[in-house]
Amino acid sequence: MSRLRGKVVLITGASRGIGRAIAEAVVAEGARAIINYRSSSREAEELVRRLKESGADVLGIRADVSREEDVESMFRVVEENYGELYGIVNNAGHGSAIIWNKGFNELTWGDFEEVINVDLKGTFLCTKFGIRLMRNGGSIINVASISAKTGDTMGIPYLVAKAGIIALTKSMALALAPKTRVNTVVLGSIKTGWINWLSDSEVERLIRYIPMGRLGLPEEVARAVVFLLSDDSSFMTGHAIVIDGGECTACD
C-alpha cells in the first residue's frame, strides 16, 4: 500500500534522527520527498543519495528555517521543481545541551530566542510560505513535546517553544480548514541525539517513568506522521497526538 503515492512532502530538519525516519517513511509510502537541512550537509547528502538509489524522487534543500529569506527561497525551489506541495512536516528543532541543562536562574532571554526562532518561528514561516503551494489542500504536521504539557526543570526554552507550537497548530487548523488539515505530534522520550546529553543514571531514571519500559524510536514517530499525512486521518485536524509510551498518562 502506498498511501502517499506521488504526493510532494517537505520535511524540515530531515538529515538525521526523527526527521530522517520521517523522510524514509514517506518515501516508502510513495511520496516525493524534499529533505530540508541546515548544517548537517554530509548526513543530508547521504540520505538523498541512498533514497534516490532506491528509486525515490528526492530533493535536498539547505535552508535555515529561522530565517525568513531562507524559507522563502526554499519554497521557490520547491515550486520550480514540483509546482505544488501536499504536505509539510515541521520537524526542525534547535539542539543545545548547554541550553537544555541550564536551570531557570541561569537562563537568558537569548537562550529562549535561539530555541523559539527555530522551533516556533520556523514552524510559522514554513507554513506561511508553504501553504501558498498547497493549492489543492493537504496536511501539515508540527512537532511538539510532552514537556509542553507537564513543565520541567530542564529544557525550559524548549518546552515553551513546543507549547507555542501546540497553540499555533490549533489556530492554523481553524484558519486553514476545510482545505488543509493541521495536526501536531507531541513526543515523549524518543531515542535521538539528546539522550547523549544525559548520564546513564538519568536515562535509567527516565525510563522508570515510562509505562512501556523503554524509549521510543524515531520510526514509531514516523509511522504516526504518515498516518496524519495520509487520507487515513482525513477527518482529523487541530489535534495533538501524544506518542510517549504512556509517560504523560496524567498530563490532561
C-alpha positions in Angstrom: 0.0 0.0 0.0 1.3 3.4 -1.0 -0.8 6.0 1.0 1.2 9.0 -0.3 1.9 7.9 -3.9 3.0 10.9 -6.0 2.4 13.5 -3.2 5.1 16.1 -2.6 6.1 16.3 1.1 8.6 18.6 2.7 10.3 17.6 5.9 12.3 20.2 7.8 15.4 19.1 9.8 15.3 15.8 7.9 19.0 14.9 7.8 19.0 12.8 11.0 17.0 11.5 13.9 13.2 11.8 13.7 13.3 13.8 10.5 15.4 11.2 8.8 13.0 8.5 9.8 10.0 10.5 8.6 11.7 11.1 5.2 12.3 7.4 4.9 8.8 6.5 5.8 7.1 8.9 3.4 9.2 7.7 0.6 8.3 4.1 1.4 4.7 5.2 1.0 5.3 6.6 -2.5 5.8 10.3 -1.7 8.2 12.7 -3.5 10.3 13.9 -0.6 12.0 17.2 0.0 14.8 16.9 2.6 15.5 20.2 4.3 18.6 20.6 6.5 20.7 23.5 7.8 24.1 22.3 8.9 24.2 18.5 8.5 25.2 18.5 4.9 27.1 15.2 4.9 24.2 13.3 6.5 21.6 15.0 4.2 23.6 14.3 1.1 24.0 10.6 2.1 20.3 10.3 2.8 19.3 11.9 -0.5 21.7 9.7 -2.4 20.5 6.5 -0.7 16.8 7.3 -1.3 17.5 8.1 -4.9 19.3 4.8 -5.4 16.1 3.1 -4.2 14.2 4.8 -7.0 12.6 7.6 -5.0 12.1 11.2 -6.2 14.0 13.2 -3.6 15.4 16.7 -3.4 17.7 18.1 -0.7 17.5 21.8 0.1 19.7 23.6 2.6 17.8 26.4 4.5 17.7 27.8 8.0 14.0 27.8 8.9 14.5 30.6 11.4 15.5 33.0 8.6 12.5 34.3 6.5 14.7 34.8 3.4 15.9 31.2 3.6 12.4 29.8 3.9 11.1 32.0 1.1 13.9 30.9 -1.2 13.4 27.2 -0.2 9.8 27.3 -1.3 10.7 29.0 -4.6 13.0 26.0 -5.3 10.1 23.6 -4.4 7.8 25.4 -6.8 10.4 25.4 -9.6 10.9 21.7 -9.2 7.4 20.4 -8.3 4.9 23.2 -8.9 2.9 22.3 -5.9 3.0 20.8 -2.4 0.8 18.4 -0.5 2.5 18.0 2.9 4.7 19.8 5.3 6.3 18.2 8.4 7.7 21.0 10.6 10.2 18.9 12.4 13.3 21.2 12.6 14.3 21.9 16.2 17.2 23.7 17.9 19.5 21.3 19.8 21.8 22.6 22.5 23.0 20.6 25.5 24.2 23.8 27.1 20.8 25.5 27.0 19.0 22.2 27.8 20.9 21.8 31.1 20.6 25.3 32.3 18.4 25.8 35.4 15.8 28.6 35.4 18.1 31.2 37.2 20.9 30.6 34.6 18.8 31.2 31.5 18.9 34.4 29.5 16.3 35.7 27.1 18.9 35.0 24.3 18.6 31.3 25.2 14.8 31.5 24.6 15.3 33.3 21.4 17.7 30.7 20.0 15.2 27.9 20.5 12.0 29.8 19.7 13.4 31.1 16.5 13.9 27.6 15.1 11.1 25.6 16.7 8.2 28.1 16.8 9.2 30.8 14.3 10.4 28.1 11.9 7.1 26.3 12.1 5.2 29.5 11.4 7.4 30.6 8.5 7.4 27.2 6.7 3.6 27.1 6.9 3.2 30.7 5.8 5.2 30.2 2.7 4.4 26.5 2.1 0.6 27.0 2.2 0.8 29.1 -1.0 1.9 25.9 -2.9 -0.8 23.7 -1.2 -3.4 24.8 -3.8 -5.3 21.6 -3.6 -5.2 21.2 0.1 -3.1 18.8 2.1 -1.8 18.0 5.5 0.6 19.8 7.8 2.3 18.1 10.8 4.0 20.0 13.6 6.3 18.5 16.2 5.9 19.3 19.9 6.8 17.6 23.2 5.0 16.3 26.3 7.1 18.7 28.4 4.9 21.5 27.0 2.1 19.8 28.9 3.9 18.8 32.1 6.5 21.5 32.6 10.1 20.6 33.6 13.1 22.0 35.5 15.4 21.5 32.5 15.0 22.4 28.8 12.7 25.2 29.7 13.1 27.2 26.4 12.3 24.0 24.5 9.0 23.3 26.4 8.0 27.0 26.0 8.6 26.8 22.2 6.7 23.5 22.0 3.8 24.8 24.0 3.6 27.6 21.4 3.6 25.0 18.6 0.6 23.2 20.2 -1.3 26.5 20.3 -0.2 27.5 16.8 -1.4 24.2 15.5 -4.9 24.8 16.8 -5.0 28.3 15.2 -3.6 27.0 11.9 -6.2 24.2 11.8 -9.1 26.7 12.2 -7.6 29.2 9.7 -6.8 26.6 7.0 -9.9 24.4 7.2 -11.5 22.7 5.4 -9.0 22.6 2.7 -5.8 21.8 4.7 -5.5 19.8 7.8 -3.1 20.7 10.6 -2.1 18.4 13.5 0.8 18.0 15.9 2.6 15.0 17.3 3.5 15.5 20.9 6.6 13.4 21.7 7.8 11.8 24.9 11.3 10.4 25.3 12.4 9.4 21.8 15.8 7.8 21.3 17.7 10.5 19.4 20.8 12.6 20.0 19.5 14.5 23.0 19.8 11.3 25.1 23.6 11.8 24.9 23.1 14.9 27.0 22.1 12.7 29.9 24.1 10.4 32.1 23.4 6.7 32.2 21.7 7.0 35.5 19.5 9.9 34.3 18.4 7.8 31.3 17.6 4.8 33.6 15.6 7.1 35.8 13.7 8.5 32.8 12.8 5.0 31.6 11.4 4.1 35.0 8.7 6.7 34.4 7.7 5.3 31.0 5.0 2.5 31.4 6.2 0.9 28.2 9.6 0.4 29.9 11.7 1.9 27.1 12.5 4.9 25.0 10.5 5.5 21.8 12.1 5.1 18.4 12.1 7.6 15.5 10.5 5.0 13.3 7.5 4.9 15.7 7.0 8.7 15.3 7.4 8.4 11.6 4.5 5.9 11.3 2.2 8.3 13.2 3.3 11.1 10.9 2.5 9.0 7.8 -1.0 8.3 9.2 -1.6 12.1 9.8 -0.3 13.0 6.3 -2.5 10.3 4.6 -6.2 10.1 4.0 -6.4 7.6 6.8 -6.8 10.7 9.1 -9.0 12.6 6.7 -11.4 13.8 9.4 -8.7 14.8 11.9 -7.4 18.4 12.3 -6.3 20.6 15.2 -5.3 17.7 17.3 -2.2 17.0 19.4 -1.4 13.3 19.1 0.7 12.1 22.0 3.4 9.5 21.3 5.1 8.8 24.6 4.8 5.1 25.7 2.4 6.3 28.5 4.9 8.7 30.0 2.3 11.5 30.1 -0.7 9.5 31.1 -1.8 12.0 33.7 -1.0 15.1 31.7 -4.5 16.1 30.9 
